[in-house]
Amino acid sequence: MEQVKSVLEPTSALGLLALGAMGIGSMLNRKQQQKVTVKA
């Protein structure tokens, strides 16, 4: 059981990376939109 807990499954690891990437992308998009609205 300990070994299974210490090692994440490839699919779960990819899922976490995908969620993180999407989160960062959305935050960057929001910052860009805010800058555009402020300039306008």
Contacts in CASP RR format, 6 or more apart in sequence:
PFRMAT RR
TARGET T0000
AUTHOR 0000-0000-0000
METHOD contacts of the structure
MODEL  1
MEQVKSVLEPTSALGLLALGAMGIGSMLNRKQQQKVTVKA
8 16 0 8 1.000
END
